Amino acid sequence: MKKLILLLLLIPLASIGQDNFANEFVFKNEFVDASKELALSELFDSMTLLELSEAERLEAYNYNRQTFRLIVKKGSNDVAENIGIFKGELSPSWELLDFLKINFEKSINELASEGMSVKLLESGIKTLNGRHTYIYLHSLTTISGVERFANTYYISVNKKNFQISINTFNNLKLEDVISYIKF
């Protein structure tokens, strides 16, 4: 259970996806899809941050590589700041929010590697553009002394569930990065 929570919250730090996956989301002009090479490289790197066995890393990689989309800042050659979108299995609900909040810090801090900590700053349920209800968990992640915000969202669009993780140094939120959602 703890590993599931960790995978749900941290794997989107970096990943690779299908060309048309999550094309419902249109991002503001300062963001672009990461190159396949960059996304693949970062997916492997993100797996090493987690204390998973080789078999668990391979399983996570094989599952996630076809159901992720990685967005980076335009002109960036790295993923220090990124937006990861992946296929979600869970619809936004009060029950899911309660479950994630109860297990958040304990699970992540137990499974995260040395030099990494995560603190939940706030969470709740909101509506985007008056149409899409979503759950949010805003957290501060510290890796080897470097702090960045990791804001995670669970949203349903066109009867599909998604998890979006926005990892930035200046605490960008969903409303800051999405131009609109296609119907």
C-alpha positions in Angstrom: 0.0 0.0 0.0 2.8 2.4 0.9 4.6 1.8 -2.4 1.3 2.4 -4.3 0.9 5.8 -2.6 4.6 6.7 -3.4 4.2 5.7 -7.0 1.0 7.7 -7.3 2.7 10.8 -6.0 6.3 10.7 -7.2 6.7 8.8 -10.4 5.4 11.7 -12.5 8.6 13.6 -11.6 9.7 12.4 -15.0 8.4 10.0 -17.6 7.8 9.2 -21.3 4.5 9.0 -23.0 2.5 8.4 -26.2 2.4 11.2 -28.8 -1.4 11.6 -28.4 -1.7 10.8 -24.7 -3.5 13.5 -22.6 -3.9 15.8 -25.6 -7.0 17.2 -23.9 -4.7 19.5 -22.0 -3.4 22.6 -23.8 -0.6 24.3 -21.9 0.4 27.9 -21.9 3.0 29.0 -24.5 6.0 28.8 -22.1 5.6 25.0 -21.9 6.3 22.3 -24.5 6.4 18.5 -24.7 9.8 17.1 -23.7 11.8 15.3 -26.3 11.5 11.5 -26.2 15.2 11.2 -25.4 14.9 13.6 -22.4 11.8 12.0 -21.1 13.3 8.5 -21.4 16.4 9.6 -19.6 14.5 11.2 -16.8 12.2 8.3 -16.4 15.1 6.0 -15.6 16.6 8.7 -13.3 13.3 9.1 -11.4 13.1 5.4 -10.8 16.5 5.4 -9.0 15.2 8.0 -6.4 12.7 5.4 -5.2 13.7 2.5 -3.0 12.3 -0.1 -5.3 13.6 -3.5 -6.3 14.8 -3.9 -9.9 11.6 -5.9 -10.6 9.4 -3.1 -9.1 11.3 -0.4 -11.1 10.9 -2.4 -14.3 7.2 -3.0 -13.6 6.6 0.7 -12.9 8.6 1.8 -16.0 6.7 -0.6 -18.3 3.3 0.5 -16.9 4.1 4.3 -17.0 6.0 4.7 -20.3 2.8 4.4 -22.4 0.5 6.4 -20.1 2.6 9.5 -19.4 3.2 12.9 -21.0 6.1 15.1 -19.9 6.0 18.9 -20.3 9.0 21.2 -19.7 9.6 24.9 -19.9 10.2 26.1 -23.5 14.0 26.3 -24.2 14.9 24.0 -21.3 17.4 21.2 -21.8 16.5 19.5 -18.5 13.5 18.6 -16.4 14.4 20.6 -13.2 10.9 22.0 -13.6 8.3 19.8 -15.3 4.7 18.8 -15.6 4.0 15.1 -15.7 0.6 13.8 -16.8 -0.3 10.2 -16.5 -3.3 8.0 -16.8 -5.1 7.8 -13.5 -7.0 4.9 -12.1 -8.8 7.0 -9.5 -11.5 9.6 -9.9 -11.4 12.7 -7.7 -13.5 12.3 -4.6 -13.5 13.3 -0.9 -12.7 9.7 -0.1 -9.6 9.7 -2.2 -8.5 13.0 -0.8 -9.0 11.7 2.8 -7.0 8.6 1.9 -4.1 10.5 0.4 -3.9 13.0 3.2 -3.9 10.4 5.9 -1.1 8.4 4.2 0.9 11.2 2.5 3.9 12.2 4.6 4.3 8.9 6.5 4.4 6.8 3.3 6.6 9.1 1.3 9.1 9.7 4.0 9.4 6.0 4.8 10.1 5.0 1.2 12.0 8.0 -0.1 15.8 7.7 -0.4 18.2 9.4 1.9 18.5 13.1 1.5 14.8 13.4 0.3 11.9 14.7 2.3 8.3 15.8 1.4 6.0 18.0 3.4 2.3 18.4 2.6 1.4 22.1 2.5 -2.2 22.1 1.7 -4.9 20.0 0.0 -8.5 20.1 -1.0 -11.0 20.0 -3.9 -11.6 22.8 -6.4 -13.1 23.3 -9.9 -11.1 24.3 -12.9 -12.9 26.7 -15.3 -16.2 26.0 -13.5 -16.3 22.6 -15.2 -13.7 20.1 -14.0 -13.6 19.1 -10.3 -10.2 18.1 -9.1 -8.3 17.1 -6.0 -5.1 18.8 -5.2 -2.2 18.1 -2.9 0.5 20.9 -2.7 3.8 19.8 -1.2 7.3 20.9 -0.7 10.0 18.4 -1.8 13.6 18.7 -0.7 16.2 16.5 -2.4 19.8 16.9 -1.2 19.0 20.4 0.2 17.3 21.7 -3.0 13.7 22.7 -2.5 10.9 22.6 -5.1 7.2 22.4 -5.0 5.4 19.3 -6.1 1.8 20.0 -6.7 -0.3 16.9 -7.6 -3.8 16.9 -9.1 -6.4 14.2 -9.7 -8.9 15.2 -12.4 -11.4 13.6 -14.7 -11.8 14.9 -18.3 -13.9 13.3 -21.0 -14.6 10.3 -18.8 -10.9 9.7 -18.3 -8.9 10.0 -15.1 -5.6 11.8 -15.0 -3.0 12.6 -12.4 -1.0 15.8 -13.1 2.1 16.7 -11.2 3.6 20.1 -11.5 7.2 20.3 -10.2 8.6 23.8 -10.0 10.8 26.1 -7.9 8.2 28.9 -7.9 5.1 26.9 -6.9 3.1 27.0 -10.1 -0.5 25.7 -9.8 -2.8 24.0 -12.4 -4.4 27.3 -13.2 -1.0 28.8 -13.9 0.0 26.3 -16.6 -3.1 25.1 -18.4 -4.6 27.4 -21.1 -7.7 25.2 -21.6 -9.0 21.7 -21.8 -10.4 20.3 -25.0 -13.8 18.6 -24.8 
